[in-house]
Amino acid sequence: MILVLNDTATEADIDKIKEKIYSSGLEIYELIGLNYHILGIKGDINSLDLKDLEENKAIDKLMPTEVSQMKSSKLYKTENTIIDVSDQKIGDKKLAIIAGPCSVENENQILSIAQFVKESGANFLRGGAFKPRTSPYSFQGLREEGLELLKHARELTGLPIVTEIMSINHIDKFIDYVDVIQVGARNMQNYELLRELGKTNKPILLKRGISATIEEFLLSAEYIMAGGNENVILCERGIRTFENFTRNTLDLSAVVALKKLSHLPVIVDPSHSTGLWWMVEPLSKAAISAGADGLMIEVHNEPEKALSDGKQSLKPENFTKLMEKLKALAKLEGREI
């Protein structure tokens, strides 16, 4: 249950309310902001005198909402969150375009792609250094060497880098090297990792799990935010359904739902959503029209030779064409690229 206190509530009024809640054996999670004061109650509320709370003049609203999604909810913050990353903003009028290869393969590959996507209008560089692959025999990434190459690409282009973390053991290195730490779909419910990332102040790009509900997705964000790190970006990347023509099924309704329920920025990954490069353009357009704050698009100079996910990667010339079309669409939607 959540109690929303009104502006006239005094410190004495609030202390009395807290005392009643604590005396009933319940826990309180308190959130105080510039224009709000919220008490979240955890436990069996049947022990509370709800009528007494309803009649309390210091309480503006009494809501039977779970406290589990407090910080990610619009109850906590009504205005949309805008996350600053190295002079770039995610969640603002300008769309975040995160582009680059699925995996960092070598120096020439990542540097050439980084320069190209920047010239085409991308404002973030993505690239996998640690790769969670379904098969243990598939390419697993260059690991620490990959991080070094991404750092070099940032020095060359100025693009902030986005790359995926897989282990708590790598957090210190990622804090030093990475601008936006990505938590992949497979780790969306790795709660120990999420808790540790919550202790940092790095922006975290959280991908929706392959079979996760919207509630489960927001609860994973809550794990990070509960630790004190409120710089969370949500990413819809498709979910597993009965359909096997595409790699996953892109749930654009989730973008609309998340923007309604949460103040956090939401981006879409049209590459992983389908696994097919020729679907990236129409789904990118649809994502922007649905209200997404950005896109994560895979680009590779030689997709047919890519060490991972070549079939879903755009060639540089196709990425350029897509960006030109997206600029026009963004303008129609009151956004910009």
N, C-alpha and C positions, 0 to 999 in steps of 0.2 A: 504494500500500500504506500501511496505517496501523499504527503501533506504539503500543499503549497501555502505558505504563510503570506499574509497581506502586508502592505506597506506600513500599517499602523501598529504591527506587533512589536511590543517592547521586549527588551532582553529578559525581563521578569516573566512576561507572558510565555516566551519560548522555553524558558527554564522549567516552568510548571508543566508544559506539554511534554517535554522530554522526561521529566520525572515520572509522569503517569505511564509513559511508554516503557521506560526502564523497569518500573515496578511490576509491569506485567510480564517481565522476562524476555522482552523483545530487544532486537538490535536496531540501532539508528545509523543511517548513512546521511550525513549532512552536506548539502551543496549550497554555497553562498556565492552569489555573483552580484554584478552591478545593479541588476533590476529583478533579482529573484532570490528567494530563500526557500529551500526545499528540504523536507525531512523524509527520507525513505525508510520505511519500516520493514524489517525482515523478521519473519517468524509467523506463528499462528495468531492471526489478528482477532480470533474469536475471544481471546482473553481481554480485549479492549472494550471499553464503553464507547461504541461508535457514535451513539446519539450525543454523548457529551462532547465528542470531538466536532461533530457536525454543527453544534450550537455555539462552539467556541468562536468568538468574534475575531480572534487573532489568526484564524485559519480561513484562507480564501477558498481553497478547493480541497476536497477529500477524494482521492482517486484510487480505485481498486487495482491500480496498475502495478505489475511486478517491478521491484527495484532493480532487477537484473539489467535493464537497459537504460540506466539513468543518464550517464554521461554522453552516450551516443544519441540520445533522444532529443527531439525538439522541445521537450518539456524542460530540459536542462539549458538549452541554448536555442533561441528562436531564429537568430540570424545565421546565415550559412557560414561555415568555417572556411577561411581562406588560408592556405598553408604556403609560407614563403620558403623557397628553396633557391639559394644562391641567386637572388634578384629575379627569380621566376616565381609565379604564383599559380597554385592549383586550387580551383574553386572560384576564381574570379571571372570576369567577363571574357578574358582571353583563354582559349582552350589549351590545355596541356597536350602536346603531341609528343609522345614517347616512342622513339623509333630506333631500330637497330637489329642486329642479328639475334637469333635464338641463343647461339653460343659464340663466345669469343674463341676464334680458332687460331689466329696468328696475328702478328703485329700489322702486317700490311692490310689484312682483311678488316680489322676493327678500325684502323685509322682512316682508311679510304671510305668506309661506310659512314663513319662519324662525320667526316667532312661533307660528304654528300647529303646526308639527311639534314644537316644544319643549313646548307645552302638551299634546300628545298622547303625549309620553314619549320622543321622540328625544333623544339626547345628543350628536349631531354634526350639522352642517349641510353638505350637499354642494351644489355648484353649479359648472357649467362656465363659466370665463371665456375660456379658449383651447380652441376646439373642433376636434378632428381629424375632419373630415367626408370621406366618400368622394368627394363631388363638390366641386370647387373653387367651385361656384356656390351651394352651400348656406351657411346662416348659420354663420359661423366664430367667433362669440362676441364679447363686448364687450372682450376682452383686458384692458388695464390698468384701464379703467373698471370692468370686471367685478370685478377684485380689490378695488378701492376700495369697491364696493357690498357685497361679501362681508365686508370689514372692518367696514363700518357695521353689517351684520346681526349680526356677532359682538358689537359694542359694545352693541347693543340687547338681545340675548338671552343673551349669555354662552356661546353654543354655539361650540365649536371648529370651524373650517372645514376642509373637505376639497375640494381642487380639483386639476385635472390640469395637469401641466407638459408642455410639448412641446419645449422647446429649452434647451440649456445656457445660452444667453444670458439666460434668465429666472431662473436659480437665485438670484441675490442678492435679487431682488425677492420671490421666493417665500419665502425664509428670513425676510424682514421681515414678510410679510403673512399667511402660511399656517401652519396648525397641523399638518396632515397633507398631505404632497405626494403626489398620486396619479400613478403612471406607468400610462398606459392600455395596453390590449392591443396597440395598434399599435406602441408603444415598448418592449414587454417585452424585445426583443432589441436595443435601441439602447444598445449597450454603452458608448459614450462618455458618454452621459447617465447611465447607471447608475454608472459609475466616479466621475463628478463628484458625484453624490448620495451616494456612499459617503464623500466627504470632509466631509459635513455631519453634524450630529447630529439632524436633523429626522426624525420618523417618516415612513416611506415606505410608502404603500399600493400594492403591486405587483399589477397585474391580469394574469391568465394570458392569453397570446397566443391569437389566434383558432384556431391549429392547433398549439399547443405541447403537447408531452408533459409529464408531471409532472416528469421529469428536467430538461428544458429550463427549465421554470418555476423549479425550485429552483436551477438554475445561474445564472439571472438574479438571483435573490435573493443568491446567493453573490458576484456582482460588487459589489453594494452593500456587503455585509458584509465582503468582503475589504479594502475601503477603510477600514474602521474603524467604519462606521455599522451597528450591529446592531439598530436599531429598524425592523424590516421586518414589514409585515402582508401576508399573502398573500390574494388575492381571486380566487375562482373565479367567472367571469362567462359561462360557456358557451363551447363550442368549435364550430367549423364541421364539420358532417357532411353526409351526403347529404340529410338532411331539410330541407325548405324551408317547412314549415307554420309553424314558429317561426323567429325571427331566428337563434338559435343553439340548441345542445343543451346543457342544463345537466348537467354531470357531477358529480353528488353523490358518486359513488365517489371522486372526487379529494379531497373534504373528508376522508373517512375515511383515505385513503392519506397525505395530507399530515400529518394529526395523528399517524399512525403513524411517519412518516419524519422529521418535523421538530418542533422545539420552538416554531416561530413561530406566532403567532395566525393563524387562517384565518377569513375572512368570505366571504359569498356575495352576489352581485348578482343577484336574481331578475328585475329589470327588464330589463337588457340580455340576460339569458339567453334570454328568449323573445320580447321585443318586444311582448308582449300584457299589458295591465294585469290582465285577469281571471285570469291564471295566477300573478300575484305572490303572492297569499295562500297557495294550497296549496304552492307551492315554498318560500316563507318558512318554513312549518311544517316541511316536510321537511328543510330546511337545518338548523334548530335540532335536530331529532331526530337528524340525522347527525353532530352535534357541532360545528357552526359556532360561532365566537365572536362573530358579529355579522352584520348584514345591511346592505346598501346599497340603499335603495329610493327610486325617483323619485316625487316628489309635485309636482303642478302645480295651481294654482287653476282654470285653464281649459285642460285638455289639448287640446281641439279647436283651440285657437288657439296652442299652443306652437310656438316657432320650431325646436324639435328634439325628436324622440322622444316626441311627445304620446301615441301609441298605447300606450306602455308605462308611462305615468305614472298614478298613482292620484290621484283627486280627494281633497281634504282629508277629507271625511266617510268615504270608504272607508279612508283611512289610519288614522283614529281607530278604526274597527271592527276593522281588522287588529291594531292594537296591543293592544286589549283581549283578543283571542283569543291573541295571542302571549304575553301576560303569564301566562295560565293554562298554556299549553304549557311555557313556560320553567320554571315552578315544578315541573311534573312531571319535567322533565329535570334538576332540581337547579340550575337557573340562575335569573336574575332579570332583569327589565327595569325 
